[in-house]
């Protein structure tokens, strides 16, 4: 399984990928997650699922599930890191 950590920064987006078959890449991604977390970033995980068909759904319909995460989860397909909001 391959995963991606997308970091939304003020200078653009950064993507860090890992593969469950490559423990070193998982370690690097977790270290970056932990570093960002220490800087106050928030994290959201998104996973696509194929749902059962019903009369109202199209064949092969997928559904995106998004949830907040607090710890690195290497089995998640996509994690988005969002900069902390600062008041002015």
C-alpha positions, -999 to +999 in steps of 0.1 A: +000+000+000+012+035-009+004+066+012+009+103+008+012+131+033+003+164+016+015+195+034-003+227+026+022+255+032+023+292+024+048+285-004+028+257-021+022+221-014+047+194-004+040+157-009+057+130+011+050+094+000+057+061+016+051+024+009+042-002+035+068-024+017+095+001+025+099+006+063+124+034+058+099+055+039+073+049+066+098+061+092+106+093+072+070+101+067+062+096+105+092+118+114+078+146+092+043+141+106+057+144+141+077+175+132+046+192+117+025+182+147+050+199+170+046+231+149+008+230+154-003+216+121-037+199+120-042+166+101-070+151+081-071+116+066-090+108+035-099+073+022-118+063-009-141+033-006-162+015-032-197+012-019-224-013-026-247-004-055-282+007-048-309+019-072-298+055-066-260+049-071-240+046-102-220+015-109-186+016-092-196+046-070-170+056-045-172+076-013-146+098+003-143+096+041-125+124+058-116+125+095-092+143+118-061+124+129-037+130+158-012+102+152+006+090+120-014+061+104+007+044+078-023+025+064-042+056+055-041+064+017-039+102+020-032+125+049-034+163+046-015+186+069-029+221+074-010+250+088-022+264+121-045+294+119-033+325+136-054+354+146-044+389+138 
